[in-house]
C-alpha cells in the first residue's frame, strides 16, 4: 500500500473516531437536557412544599443538588463538542479555520487532556473510597448512594477526554487538509 493510501486511511479512521465521540456526547447531552427539566420541576416542588405547606424532605432537596452536579459533570463533553464551553474569544473568533485548528489542537493536547488526566488520577481514590464505604448523605433522611454521585467524576473525565481527543483529531484533519473545520458528525 502506498504512503498516500495509509495516510488517507488514517485520516478516515480519525474522522470516524471523532464522529463516534460526537455521537456519544450528543446522545449524553440530549439525555442530560431532560435531567435539567426534572431538576427544575423538583426545585419547584421543594419550594412549594416548603413555603406553601411548611413541609419538606431532605432527600428531595438533595436530589436537585445532585442532579445539578450530574448535569455539569456529564454535560461537559457535550459542551466542548457544541463549542459552548467558556473560552476567551478575543483572538479565536475572528481568525481562520487553520488558526482555530492550531489553537484547538494545542489546547486539547497541552491543556485539556493533561488536566483531565490529573483530575481522573486524583479523583479515582476518592471515588474508590466512597464505593468501599458505600457512602451516603451526611444528612439524616438524605439521599443514599453518594458513592454513585461521586462516580460521575470518572464519567466526566472519560467523556471530556474523549471529546478532547475528537477535537484534536478534527483539528489535525483540518491542518493536514483532509477535513473541513465544521465537519458534522
N, C-alpha and C positions, 0 to 999 in steps of 0.2 A: 504494500500500500504506500502511496506517495505521501510525502510530508504534508501536502495540502489536504489530502483526504483525512489524515489523522487530525489535523488542525480543525477542519470543518466538523468532524465527528465530535471533537472535544467541545467545540462551540455549541453544537446541538445538545450535547449532554448538559452543559452548563445552563443553557436556556430551559431545558426540560426540568432540571433541578429547581431553578428559580420559579418556574411556573407551578411546580408541585408545592413548593413552600408557600407561594402566594395563594394557592387554592386552600391549603391547610389553614393559614392565618385568616383568609377570607371567611371560611366556614366558622372558625372560632370567633371572629369579630361579629358575625351575624348572630351566633348563639349568645354571646355576651351582651349584645344590644337588648335582648329580651330580659336579661338579668337586670339591666338598668331600669326597665319598666317595672319589673317586680319590686326592685328596691324602692322606687318612688311610691308604689302602692303600699308597701309595708310601712314606709316612713309616714305616709298619710294616715294609715290605720293606727300607728303608735300615737300620733298627735291627737287624733280624735279620741282614742281610748283614754289618753292621759288628761287632756284638757276639757273634754266634754263629760266623760264618765268618771274621772278621777280614778282610773284603773289602769294597770299596766302589767306587762310581762317582761321580765329581764331578757329572756331568750329572744323575744320578738325585737326588742331594742338592739340586742347584739347582732341579730341576723342581718339587719340592713347595714351595719358597720362591716360585717364580714363580706356581704355582697359587694360593698364598695371596694374593699381590698381586692377581691377576686376580679372585679371589672378592670381595675388598674393593672393588676399583675398579668392577667390573661390577655387583656386588650393591647398590651404594649407592642407585641409583634404586629398586630393589625394596624396600629397607629403608624409604625415605621413603614409598613407596606403601602399605606394610603398617603404617605408623606404628610401626616398630620401631627407629627411629633414637634417638640419645641426645637427651633433652630434660629439662629441669628441670620436673617436673610439679606443683610445689607449688601454683601458681595455675591452671594449664591444666586439669588433670584434673577438678576438681570443678565447674567452671563450665559454662554452657550452650553450645549449638551456635553461637549468634551470636558470643559472645565468642571461642570457638575459631576461628571463621571469620575474625574480625578478626586474631587472632594469626597464623594461618596465612597470610593474605593479606599482611600487612605483613612477616612474617618471610620469606616467599618473595621478595617484590619488593625489600625493602630489605636483607636479609642474605644469603639463599641465592643468588639469581641474580647479584648483583654479585660475590660471592666465587667462584662458578663461572666467571664471565667472566674474572676476574683469573687464576684457575688455568689456564684454557684459553689465555689470552693469553701467560702466562709459560711454559707447557709446550710450546706449539707449536714454538718454535725449538729447544728441547731434543729433541723428537721428530724434527723435520726433520733436525737434525744427525746424530742417531743413524741415521736412514734413509740419509742421504748417505754415511755411513761403513760402512753395513751392519754396525753394531756387534754384537759378540758378547761372550760372557762373558770376563772378565779371567782366569778360572781356566783352567789347562791341562786340557783334557778337559771343560770346561763346556758348557753348552747354547749352541749357536749361535743367532743371531737375537734378540739382546737388543733390537734395534730394534722387533721385534713386541711384546714386553712393554711397552716404553715407549709404544707406540701406544695402549695401553689407558688411558693418561692422558686422551687425547682422547675415547675411548669413555665414560669416567667422566663427563667434563664434559657430553657430549651427553645421556646418559641421565639424569643428575641434573638438568640444566637443563630437559629435557622434563618430568620428574616435578614439578619446582618450578612450572613453568607450569601443569601439570594441577592441582596443589594450589591454586594461585592462582585458576584458573578455577572449580574446585568451591567455593572459599570465596566468590568473587564471586556465584555462583549461590545459595548459602545466604543471603548478605546481601541479595540482591535478592528473596528469597522464591521462587526458581524451582527449587530442588532441596533434597532432604533432606540432612542432614550426612553420613549414612552411605550415600550412593548407591553401589550396587555397579556394577562395570564390566560 
